[in-house]
Amino acid sequence: MGLAALLLAVVGILSLVSPAEADDNAPFTKYHIDATLTPEGVTEVSIDMTMDFSQVRGRGPTFLIQERQEDGQNPDEWFSFPVSDIQVSSSTGARTDTLIQREDGQVYVQVGEESTFYTEPQSYVLTYTVEGLIVSDQAESGLDEFSWTPVNSANQSRVEDFEVTVNGPVDVSRTACFRGPELRTECSSTSSGTTAIYSLGELPAGEGVQVVAGFPAGTFGGVEQIKTRRVTAGNMFELNAATGAATGVLGLGAIAALVSITRRHGRDDVYVGLTPGLTPGKGQEAKVGKKSGKQNVAVAFRPPKNVRVGEVGTLIDATADAVDISATLVDLAVRGHLRISDAGNNDHLLTRTRQDADPLESYEGKLLERIFKHGNEVRISQLRDASYAGIQDKTKSDLYSRVVARKWFKSNPATAQLVPLGLGAFLLLVGAGVAVLFGQFGWGLLAIPFAILGLGLILTSGRFRTRTALGSAVLAETRGFELYLRTAEANQIKFEEGVDIFSRYLPYAMIFGVADRWAKVFADLGAMGLYEPNLSWYYGANLYNSYAFGTALGNLSHGFNNAMAEATAAAAAAEAQSASGSSSGFSGFSGGGGFGGGGASMGSW
């Protein structure tokens, strides 16, 4: 490595910085630096200066001293130059109140008092100590080298009389001086005995100075340059034996914790020792355990007793979906609470009918009241109006409350996953903090276990909507009925006298996603003369045309869902319009106040 490269690698620290342009900074008519080197390699700095405030009015000088510098050969380390014992005095009586702030490897020194300005020259003496400026037994020169940049090119104050004096513990062997924006222009230096002097005369703003003094090897007892770790994205996550082992152990612990949590809190309860779908008899006690693996179910030829279709849909996937509400509408029509008529153009007319013999569950009654709030007839297309907003959301909330009231779930499925989601997000934040904190020492990999556990909880949060043993039993019975609807052929349908099996089970077929298949089975039965459709609840497509009937049923479901979405959007737009219309307030011509956009505030410092 050449001498110039070495000198640039160990340059040090002190720049004069004030905000804005050079013309805004008072010049120095004198700037004499005395640097005394101790045998231990400490530099004691004393700066005798005069700042001419007659040219630029000001409160006092400011300094920005660099305490670290990049190592050009090792991007993972800094050259460090610790600064301490900063003191300021003034022979002219100027205020020497001193503000010292350290941030990002720099020391900011501000001298003066906020309300005291000067228009005459003032003299100051700044003293401090700095370490790390000595290179012992430099390989190329064979000397102990002192290399320092007392002023760098960020300087914004002009200096008229600039001089640096370096006092060593032994005679100086060699000197060098460089100046300019890039410190490449040689400048004058002399030495006599233990003293080296560097004189520049004038130093324009934007130019720096580097001084070098060489002493016999061993002068400073082999003192070493001070290096500190430089944190980069590349070294925050070092992989070595220690970090790898620690991360591996903690990572396995995170995986074990995730498995334990999901096994304990993410599995349904079941009745141990009972056939899936059965519940304990009256007075019978049954042991409750955790569901393990996939359960086989027996075919059931009817849905669970006293269970409504919307409840079944919510129980299956622990979610109240739009299809659950559409199926509930069809179920209410089948049970005689309303009639559905094809109104053409993919629209349907809903007509409310009186049915006292069939009791309604609370959520069913509320759904009907919300739909027929303006009368006993309403088209699906009319439900797009903002006044119908919230029907789906409120009904979904009612369904969640219903399945919890029936003790099928341990907690409300709508909110049960919020705890693992929140905990997972918190662990990710903790992991980010660990990466930043421990990454300063190369141990950022310790964040991985937190990320594993946090992401794992977020991804498995849906499993925490767990069912009770009773809910699992009803679900098993439901799955058995689903199996029947999915596999039954025309010659396997079991009819009940006086019961329209097709209509009764159609809403469940909608929930299971097999409505088209169910319609085709009965169209085949009709073609064989074994079934005569009597759809008193529906007027429209002929069941014997299973494709047309399935299309009409799909239009009903999609139309209702789209109408609900448009009603919500219309309500939001109306609310936004209302808020926008009220914000303008009173006219400015009415005496001030009211709306006044684009205002500005003024103040002083």
C-alpha positions as CSV (number, residue, x, y, z in Angstrom):
1,M,0.0,0.0,0.0
2,G,1.4,3.4,-1.0
3,L,2.0,6.2,1.4
4,A,-0.7,8.4,0.0
5,A,-3.3,5.6,0.2
6,L,-2.3,4.9,3.8
7,L,-2.6,8.6,4.7
8,L,-6.0,8.8,3.2
9,A,-7.0,5.6,5.1
10,V,-6.2,7.1,8.5
11,V,-7.3,10.7,8.0
12,G,-9.0,12.2,11.0
13,I,-11.3,14.7,12.0
14,L,-12.4,18.3,12.4
15,S,-14.5,20.3,10.0
16,L,-16.0,23.7,10.4
17,V,-19.6,23.6,9.3
18,S,-22.5,26.1,9.4
19,P,-25.7,25.7,7.4
20,A,-26.2,27.3,4.0
21,E,-23.6,29.1,1.8
22,A,-20.1,30.3,2.6
23,D,-21.2,33.9,2.4
24,D,-23.6,33.2,5.3
25,N,-20.7,32.2,7.6
26,A,-18.4,34.6,9.3
27,P,-14.8,34.1,8.3
28,F,-11.8,33.3,10.5
29,T,-9.0,35.9,10.5
30,K,-6.9,33.6,12.6
31,Y,-7.0,29.8,13.0
32,H,-3.9,28.4,14.8
33,I,-4.0,24.8,15.8
34,D,-1.6,23.3,18.4
35,A,-1.6,19.5,18.5
36,T,0.5,17.8,21.2
37,L,1.1,14.1,20.9
38,T,1.6,12.1,24.1
39,P,3.7,8.9,24.2
40,E,0.5,7.0,24.6
41,G,-0.8,8.2,21.2
42,V,-3.3,10.7,22.5
43,T,-3.6,14.0,20.6
44,E,-4.3,17.1,22.7
45,V,-5.7,19.7,20.5
46,S,-5.9,23.5,21.2
47,I,-7.3,25.8,18.5
48,D,-6.7,29.6,19.0
49,M,-9.1,31.4,16.6
50,T,-10.6,34.8,15.8
51,M,-14.0,34.9,14.0
52,D,-14.8,38.2,12.3
53,F,-18.5,39.0,13.0
54,S,-18.0,42.5,11.5
55,Q,-18.3,40.8,8.1
56,V,-21.2,38.4,8.9
57,R,-23.3,38.9,12.1
58,G,-23.5,35.8,14.3
59,R,-23.6,34.2,17.7
60,G,-20.5,32.1,17.7
61,P,-18.6,29.3,15.8
62,T,-19.8,25.8,15.2
63,F,-17.8,22.6,14.6
64,L,-18.6,19.2,13.2
65,I,-15.9,16.7,14.3
66,Q,-15.8,13.3,12.7
67,E,-15.3,10.4,15.1
68,R,-15.1,7.7,12.5
69,Q,-14.1,7.0,8.9
70,E,-14.6,4.1,6.5
71,D,-11.8,1.5,6.2
72,G,-11.2,1.3,2.5
73,Q,-9.9,-2.3,2.8
74,N,-12.5,-3.7,5.2
75,P,-16.1,-2.6,4.7
76,D,-17.1,-4.2,8.0
77,E,-15.0,-1.9,10.2
78,W,-14.6,1.8,10.9
79,F,-11.5,3.7,11.8
80,S,-12.5,5.4,15.0
81,F,-11.2,8.6,16.5
82,P,-12.8,9.1,20.0
83,V,-13.1,12.8,21.0
84,S,-13.3,13.8,24.6
85,D,-12.9,16.7,27.1
86,I,-14.3,19.4,24.8
87,Q,-13.9,22.9,26.4
88,V,-14.3,26.5,25.0
89,S,-13.0,29.8,26.4
90,S,-12.9,33.4,25.0
91,S,-10.3,36.1,25.7
92,T,-12.7,38.8,24.4
93,G,-15.5,37.9,26.7
94,A,-17.8,36.3,24.1
95,R,-20.4,33.9,25.3
96,T,-19.0,30.3,25.4
97,D,-22.2,28.4,26.2
98,T,-21.4,25.1,24.5
99,L,-23.9,22.7,23.0
100,I,-22.4,19.2,22.3
101,Q,-24.4,16.6,20.4
102,R,-23.2,13.2,19.1
103,E,-24.9,11.4,16.3
104,D,-24.0,9.0,13.6
105,G,-20.3,9.1,14.2
106,Q,-20.1,12.9,14.5
107,V,-19.7,15.4,17.3
108,Y,-21.5,18.7,16.8
109,V,-20.2,21.7,18.9
110,Q,-22.1,24.9,18.9
111,V,-20.7,27.9,20.8
112,G,-22.7,30.9,21.9
113,E,-26.0,31.9,23.2
114,E,-29.2,32.1,21.2
115,S,-30.2,35.7,21.8
116,T,-26.6,37.2,21.8
117,F,-25.3,38.3,18.4
118,Y,-21.9,39.9,17.7
119,T,-20.9,42.4,15.0
120,E,-17.3,42.7,16.2
121,P,-14.5,40.1,15.9
122,Q,-14.4,37.6,18.8
123,S,-11.6,35.3,19.9
124,Y,-12.1,31.7,21.1
125,V,-9.9,28.8,22.3
126,L,-11.3,25.3,21.7
127,T,-9.6,22.3,23.3
128,Y,-10.2,18.6,23.2
129,T,-8.4,15.3,23.0
130,V,-8.6,12.7,20.3
131,E,-7.3,9.2,19.9
132,G,-6.6,6.9,16.9
133,L,-4.5,9.2,14.7
134,I,-1.3,7.2,15.1
135,V,-0.1,4.3,12.8
136,S,2.7,2.5,14.5
137,D,5.6,1.2,12.4
138,Q,3.9,1.8,9.0
139,A,4.9,-0.9,6.6
140,E,6.1,1.4,3.8
141,S,7.8,4.3,5.7
142,G,8.9,2.3,8.7
143,L,7.9,5.2,10.9
144,D,5.2,5.8,13.5
145,E,3.0,8.1,11.5
146,F,0.6,10.8,12.8
147,S,-2.0,11.6,10.1
148,W,-4.8,14.1,10.7
149,T,-7.3,16.2,8.8
150,P,-7.9,19.1,11.1
151,V,-10.2,20.7,8.5
152,N,-12.0,18.8,5.8
153,S,-13.6,20.0,2.5
154,A,-17.0,20.4,4.1
155,N,-15.6,23.6,5.8
156,Q,-17.8,26.6,4.9
157,S,-15.9,29.4,6.6
158,R,-13.0,31.1,4.9
159,V,-9.7,31.3,6.9
160,E,-7.2,34.1,6.4
161,D,-4.4,32.9,8.7
162,F,-4.2,29.1,9.0
163,E,-1.4,27.3,10.8
164,V,-1.0,23.9,12.4
165,T,1.8,23.0,14.9
166,V,2.4,19.4,15.9
167,N,4.5,18.7,19.0
168,G,5.8,15.2,19.3
169,P,7.5,13.4,22.2
170,V,10.7,12.9,20.1
171,D,12.2,14.6,17.1
172,V,10.2,14.6,13.9
173,S,11.6,12.5,11.2
174,R,9.5,13.5,8.2
175,T,6.5,15.7,7.4
176,A,3.9,16.1,4.6
177,C,1.0,18.4,4.0
178,F,-1.9,18.2,1.5
179,R,-4.8,20.6,0.8
180,G,-7.7,21.2,-1.6
181,P,-11.2,19.7,-2.0
182,E,-9.7,16.2,-2.4
183,L,-6.5,16.7,-0.4
184,R,-4.2,16.2,-3.4
185,T,-2.3,19.5,-3.5
186,E,0.9,19.6,-1.5
187,C,1.4,22.4,0.9
188,S,4.3,23.8,3.0
189,S,5.6,22.0,6.0
190,T,8.8,22.3,8.1
191,S,10.1,20.6,11.2
192,S,12.6,21.5,13.9
193,G,13.3,19.0,16.7
194,T,10.1,17.8,18.1
195,T,8.0,20.3,16.3
196,A,6.4,20.3,12.8
197,I,4.7,23.5,11.4
198,Y,2.2,23.6,8.5
199,S,1.4,27.1,7.2
200,L,-1.1,27.8,4.5
201,G,-1.9,31.5,4.9
202,E,-5.4,31.6,3.4
203,L,-7.7,28.5,3.3
204,P,-10.8,29.1,1.1
205,A,-14.2,27.6,2.1
206,G,-14.7,24.1,0.6
207,E,-11.0,23.1,1.0
208,G,-9.5,20.8,3.6
209,V,-6.1,20.2,5.0
210,Q,-4.3,17.0,5.9
211,V,-1.1,17.1,8.0
212,V,1.4,14.1,8.4
213,A,4.3,13.8,10.8
214,G,6.6,10.8,11.0
215,F,8.5,9.7,14.2
216,P,10.9,6.8,14.7
217,A,9.3,3.4,15.0
218,G,8.4,2.6,18.6
219,T,7.9,6.2,19.6
220,F,4.3,5.5,20.7
221,G,4.9,2.1,22.2
222,G,3.2,0.2,19.3
223,V,-0.1,1.9,19.8
224,E,-2.7,0.5,17.4
225,Q,-5.3,2.2,15.3
226,I,-8.8,2.1,16.9
227,K,-11.3,0.1,14.9
228,T,-14.9,-0.5,15.6
229,R,-17.5,-2.7,13.9
230,R,-19.3,-1.1,11.0
231,V,-22.8,-2.6,10.7
232,T,-23.9,-3.4,7.2
233,A,-26.7,-5.5,5.7
234,G,-24.0,-8.0,4.8
235,N,-22.6,-8.6,8.3
236,M,-25.7,-8.3,10.4
237,F,-26.6,-11.9,9.7
238,E,-23.2,-13.7,10.0
239,L,-23.4,-17.4,9.7
240,N,-20.7,-19.1,11.8
241,A,-20.6,-22.0,14.3
242,A,-21.9,-19.9,17.2
243,T,-24.7,-18.0,15.3
244,G,-25.7,-21.1,13.4
245,A,-25.9,-23.3,16.5
246,A,-27.9,-20.7,18.5
247,T,-30.3,-20.0,15.6
248,G,-30.7,-23.7,14.9
249,V,-31.6,-24.5,18.6
250,L,-33.9,-21.6,18.9
251,G,-35.5,-22.3,15.5
252,L,-36.2,-25.9,16.5
253,G,-37.7,-24.5,19.7
254,A,-39.9,-22.1,17.7
255,I,-41.1,-25.0,15.5
256,A,-41.8,-27.1,18.6
257,A,-43.7,-24.2,20.2
258,L,-45.8,-23.7,17.1
259,V,-46.7,-27.4,16.9
260,S,-47.5,-27.5,20.6
261,I,-49.7,-24.4,20.4
262,T,-51.6,-25.5,17.3
263,R,-52.1,-29.0,18.7
264,R,-53.5,-27.6,21.9
265,H,-55.5,-24.7,20.7
266,G,-55.9,-25.4,17.0
267,R,-57.8,-28.7,17.1
268,D,-61.5,-29.4,17.5
269,D,-62.7,-31.3,20.6
270,V,-64.5,-34.7,20.0
271,Y,-66.3,-37.2,22.1
272,V,-63.8,-40.0,22.7
273,G,-65.2,-43.5,22.3
274,L,-68.4,-42.4,20.4
275,T,-69.1,-42.9,16.7
276,P,-68.6,-39.6,14.9
277,G,-72.0,-37.9,14.6
278,L,-73.3,-39.3,17.9
279,T,-73.6,-37.4,21.2
280,P,-73.8,-38.8,24.7
281,G,-77.3,-39.9,25.8
282,K,-79.1,-38.2,28.7
283,G,-77.2,-38.7,31.9
284,Q,-74.3,-40.3,30.0
285,E,-70.9,-38.9,30.5
286,A,-68.4,-39.0,27.6
287,K,-64.8,-38.2,27.7
288,V,-63.7,-35.2,25.6
289,G,-60.4,-35.2,23.7
290,K,-58.7,-33.6,20.7
291,K,-59.5,-34.5,17.1
292,S,-56.7,-36.5,15.6
293,G,-56.5,-37.2,11.9
294,K,-59.4,-37.5,9.4
295,Q,-62.6,-39.0,10.7
296,N,-64.7,-41.4,8.7
297,V,-68.4,-40.6,8.5
298,A,-71.4,-42.7,7.7
299,V,-73.9,-41.7,5.1
300,A,-76.9,-39.7,6.5
301,F,-80.1,-39.5,4.6
302,R,-81.3,-36.3,6.2
303,P,-79.7,-33.2,7.7
304,P,-79.0,-32.9,11.5
305,K,-82.3,-32.5,13.4
306,N,-83.4,-29.0,14.2
307,V,-80.4,-27.5,12.5
308,R,-81.0,-24.7,9.9
309,V,-79.1,-24.5,6.7
310,G,-77.3,-21.2,7.5
311,E,-76.1,-22.7,10.7
312,V,-74.8,-25.8,8.8
313,G,-72.9,-23.5,6.4
314,T,-71.3,-21.7,9.2
315,L,-70.4,-24.9,11.0
316,I,-68.7,-26.5,8.0
317,D,-66.0,-23.9,7.5
318,A,-66.3,-21.8,10.6
319,T,-67.3,-18.9,8.3
320,A,-70.6,-17.2,7.6
321,D,-70.4,-16.8,3.8
322,A,-72.6,-15.1,1.3
323,V,-73.8,-18.5,0.1
324,D,-75.0,-19.3,3.6
325,I,-77.4,-16.3,3.4
326,S,-78.5,-17.1,-0.1
327,A,-79.3,-20.7,0.9
328,T,-81.1,-19.4,4.0
329,L,-83.4,-17.3,1.6
330,V,-84.2,-20.4,-0.5
331,D,-84.8,-22.4,2.7
332,L,-87.2,-19.7,4.0
333,A,-89.0,-19.8,0.6
334,V,-89.3,-23.6,0.8
335,R,-90.7,-23.4,4.3
336,G,-93.3,-20.9,3.1
337,H,-92.1,-17.6,4.4
338,L,-91.6,-16.0,0.9
339,R,-92.1,-16.7,-2.7
340,I,-89.4,-16.3,-5.4
341,S,-90.5,-15.4,-9.0
342,D,-88.4,-15.0,-12.1
343,A,-88.8,-11.4,-13.1
344,G,-86.7,-11.6,-16.3
345,N,-83.4,-10.0,-17.2
346,N,-81.7,-12.1,-14.5
347,D,-83.8,-10.4,-11.8
348,H,-86.2,-12.0,-9.3
349,L,-89.2,-10.8,-7.3
350,L,-89.3,-11.7,-3.6
351,T,-92.8,-11.8,-2.1
352,R,-93.3,-12.2,1.6
353,T,-96.0,-14.7,2.6
354,R,-97.5,-15.5,6.0
355,Q,-96.4,-18.8,7.6
356,D,-97.3,-19.2,11.2
357,A,-96.9,-22.9,11.4
358,D,-93.1,-22.8,10.9
359,P,-91.3,-21.0,13.6
360,L,-88.4,-18.7,12.7
361,E,-85.0,-18.5,14.4
362,S,-84.1,-15.0,15.5
363,Y,-81.5,-14.4,12.7
364,E,-84.1,-15.6,10.1
365,G,-86.7,-13.2,11.3
366,K,-84.3,-10.3,11.3
367,L,-83.2,-11.2,7.7
368,L,-86.8,-11.1,6.5
369,E,-87.5,-7.8,8.3
370,R,-84.4,-6.2,6.7
371,I,-85.3,-7.4,3.2
372,F,-89.0,-6.5,3.3
373,K,-88.5,-3.3,5.3
374,H,-90.4,-1.2,2.7
375,G,-93.2,-3.7,1.9
376,N,-94.1,-7.3,1.1
377,E,-92.6,-7.2,-2.3
378,V,-89.1,-6.3,-3.5
379,R,-87.0,-7.1,-6.5
380,I,-83.4,-8.3,-6.1
381,S,-82.4,-5.3,-8.2
382,Q,-84.0,-2.9,-5.8
383,L,-81.9,-4.3,-3.0
384,R,-79.0,-2.3,-4.5
385,D,-80.3,0.8,-2.8
386,A,-78.2,2.2,0.0
387,S,-81.1,1.7,2.5
388,Y,-80.5,-2.1,2.3
389,A,-76.8,-1.8,3.1
390,G,-75.6,-4.0,5.9
391,I,-78.1,-6.9,5.4
392,Q,-75.3,-9.4,4.7
393,D,-72.9,-8.2,7.4
394,K,-75.6,-8.1,10.1
395,T,-76.9,-11.6,9.1
396,K,-73.4,-13.0,9.2
397,S,-72.9,-11.5,12.7
398,D,-76.2,-13.1,13.7
399,L,-75.1,-16.5,12.4
400,Y,-71.9,-16.3,14.3
401,S,-73.8,-15.5,17.5
402,R,-76.2,-18.4,16.7
403,V,-73.5,-21.1,16.4
404,V,-71.8,-19.9,19.5
405,A,-75.2,-19.9,21.4
406,R,-75.7,-23.5,20.2
407,K,-72.3,-24.3,21.8
408,W,-70.7,-25.6,18.6
409,F,-67.7,-23.4,18.9
410,K,-65.4,-22.5,21.9
411,S,-65.5,-18.8,20.9
412,N,-66.9,-16.6,18.2
413,P,-65.3,-17.9,14.9
414,A,-65.3,-14.3,13.6
415,T,-62.8,-13.2,16.2
416,A,-61.1,-16.4,17.4
417,Q,-58.2,-16.0,15.0
418,L,-57.5,-12.5,16.1
419,V,-55.4,-13.6,19.1
420,P,-52.9,-15.7,17.0
421,L,-52.9,-13.1,14.3
422,G,-52.0,-10.4,16.9
423,L,-49.5,-12.6,18.6
424,G,-47.9,-13.5,15.3
425,A,-47.6,-9.8,14.2
426,F,-46.1,-9.0,17.6
427,L,-43.5,-11.7,17.3
428,L,-42.6,-10.4,13.8
429,L,-42.0,-7.0,15.3
430,V,-39.9,-8.5,18.1
431,G,-38.0,-10.4,15.4
432,A,-37.3,-7.1,13.5
433,G,-36.1,-5.6,16.8
434,V,-33.8,-8.5,17.5
435,A,-32.4,-8.3,13.9
436,V,-31.6,-4.6,14.4
437,L,-30.3,-4.9,18.0
438,F,-28.3,-8.2,17.7
439,G,-27.4,-7.4,14.1
440,Q,-25.0,-4.8,15.5
441,F,-22.9,-7.7,16.7
442,G,-23.5,-10.0,13.7
443,W,-26.2,-12.0,15.5
444,G,-29.1,-10.9,13.4
445,L,-29.9,-14.6,12.5
446,L,-31.5,-14.8,16.0
447,A,-34.5,-13.0,14.4
448,I,-35.3,-16.2,12.4
449,P,-36.9,-18.2,15.2
450,F,-39.2,-15.2,16.0
451,A,-40.1,-15.0,12.4
452,I,-40.8,-18.7,12.2
453,L,-43.2,-18.7,15.2
454,G,-44.8,-15.4,14.2
455,L,-45.4,-16.4,10.5
456,G,-46.5,-19.8,11.7
457,L,-49.2,-18.4,14.0
458,I,-50.4,-16.0,11.2
459,L,-50.6,-18.8,8.6
460,T,-52.4,-21.2,11.0
461,S,-54.6,-18.6,12.6
462,G,-57.7,-20.0,10.8
463,R,-57.2,-23.3,12.7
464,F,-58.0,-21.5,16.0
465,R,-61.7,-21.3,15.2
466,T,-62.1,-24.6,17.0
467,R,-65.3,-26.5,17.6
468,T,-66.6,-28.1,20.8
469,A,-67.2,-31.8,21.0
470,L,-70.9,-31.1,20.4
471,G,-70.0,-29.0,17.3
472,S,-67.8,-31.8,16.0
473,A,-70.6,-34.3,16.4
474,V,-73.0,-32.1,14.5
475,L,-70.3,-31.6,11.8
476,A,-69.8,-35.3,11.4
477,E,-73.5,-35.8,10.9
478,T,-73.5,-32.9,8.4
479,R,-70.7,-34.5,6.5
480,G,-72.6,-37.7,6.3
481,F,-75.6,-35.9,4.8
482,E,-73.3,-34.1,2.4
483,L,-71.9,-37.5,1.3
484,Y,-75.5,-38.5,0.5
485,L,-76.2,-35.5,-1.6
486,R,-73.0,-35.8,-3.5
487,T,-73.3,-39.5,-4.4
488,A,-77.1,-40.4,-4.4
489,E,-78.4,-41.5,-7.8
490,A,-82.0,-41.2,-9.0
491,N,-82.8,-44.8,-8.0
492,Q,-81.3,-44.3,-4.5
493,I,-83.5,-41.3,-3.4
494,K,-85.6,-42.0,-0.3
495,F,-89.0,-40.3,-0.5
496,E,-91.1,-39.3,2.5
497,E,-94.8,-39.2,1.9
498,G,-96.1,-35.7,1.5
499,V,-92.6,-34.2,1.6
500,D,-90.9,-32.5,-1.4
501,I,-87.4,-33.9,-0.8
502,F,-86.0,-32.0,-3.7
503,S,-87.0,-28.6,-2.3
504,R,-86.3,-29.4,1.3
505,Y,-82.7,-30.5,0.6
506,L,-81.9,-28.0,-2.2
507,P,-80.7,-25.3,0.3
508,Y,-78.2,-27.8,1.7
509,A,-77.1,-28.8,-1.8
510,M,-76.3,-25.0,-2.3
511,I,-74.2,-25.0,0.8
512,F,-72.3,-28.1,-0.3
513,G,-71.9,-26.8,-3.9
514,V,-73.9,-29.6,-5.5
515,A,-77.1,-27.8,-6.3
516,D,-76.7,-28.5,-10.1
517,R,-76.2,-32.2,-9.4
518,W,-79.2,-32.3,-7.1
519,A,-81.4,-30.7,-9.7
520,K,-80.3,-33.1,-12.4
521,V,-81.0,-36.1,-10.2
522,F,-84.6,-35.0,-9.8
523,A,-84.9,-34.0,-13.5
524,D,-84.0,-37.6,-14.2
525,L,-86.6,-38.8,-11.8
526,G,-89.2,-36.6,-13.4
527,A,-88.3,-37.9,-16.9
528,M,-88.8,-41.5,-15.5
529,G,-92.2,-40.4,-14.1
530,L,-91.1,-40.9,-10.5
531,Y,-91.2,-37.3,-9.4
532,E,-93.7,-34.5,-10.1
533,P,-92.3,-31.1,-9.2
534,N,-94.5,-28.9,-7.1
535,L,-92.4,-25.8,-6.6
536,S,-95.0,-23.6,-4.9
537,W,-92.2,-21.5,-3.5
538,Y,-90.6,-20.7,-6.9
539,Y,-92.1,-19.5,-10.2
540,G,-89.8,-19.6,-13.2
541,A,-87.5,-22.2,-14.9
542,N,-88.8,-25.7,-15.2
543,L,-87.1,-28.3,-13.0
544,Y,-87.2,-30.8,-15.9
545,N,-84.6,-28.5,-17.6
546,S,-82.0,-28.9,-14.9
547,Y,-79.6,-26.6,-16.7
548,A,-82.1,-23.8,-16.9
549,F,-83.1,-24.3,-13.3
550,G,-79.5,-24.4,-12.1
551,T,-78.8,-21.2,-14.0
552,A,-81.9,-19.4,-12.5
553,L,-80.8,-20.5,-9.0
554,G,-77.3,-19.2,-9.7
555,N,-78.7,-15.9,-11.0
556,L,-80.7,-15.6,-7.8
557,S,-77.7,-16.2,-5.5
558,H,-75.3,-14.0,-7.5
559,G,-77.9,-11.3,-8.0
560,F,-78.5,-11.1,-4.3
561,N,-74.8,-11.0,-3.4
562,N,-74.1,-8.3,-6.0
563,A,-77.0,-6.2,-4.8
564,M,-75.7,-6.4,-1.3
565,A,-72.3,-5.2,-2.4
566,E,-73.8,-2.4,-4.4
567,A,-76.0,-1.3,-1.5
568,T,-72.9,-1.1,0.7
569,A,-71.0,0.9,-1.9
570,A,-74.0,3.2,-2.3
571,A,-74.3,3.8,1.4
572,A,-70.5,4.6,1.6
573,A,-70.8,7.0,-1.3
574,A,-73.8,8.7,0.2
575,E,-71.9,9.1,3.5
576,A,-68.9,10.5,1.8
577,Q,-71.0,12.9,-0.2
578,S,-72.7,14.1,3.0
579,A,-69.4,14.6,4.7
580,S,-68.0,16.5,1.7
581,G,-71.1,18.7,1.5
582,S,-71.0,19.7,5.1
583,S,-67.3,20.5,5.2
584,S,-67.5,23.8,3.3
585,G,-69.3,25.5,6.2
586,F,-70.1,29.2,6.0
587,S,-69.1,31.5,3.2
588,G,-66.0,33.7,3.8
589,F,-68.2,36.7,2.9
590,S,-70.4,36.1,5.9
591,G,-67.9,37.5,8.4
592,G,-64.9,35.2,8.5
593,G,-64.4,31.7,9.8
594,G,-65.9,28.7,8.2
595,F,-64.1,27.0,5.3
596,G,-60.7,28.4,4.5
597,G,-58.5,26.0,2.5
598,G,-54.9,26.5,1.8
599,G,-54.1,28.5,4.9
600,A,-50.5,29.2,6.1
601,S,-49.2,30.0,9.6
602,M,-46.4,32.5,10.2
603,G,-44.0,32.8,13.2
604,S,-40.5,34.0,14.2
605,W,-37.3,32.5,15.8
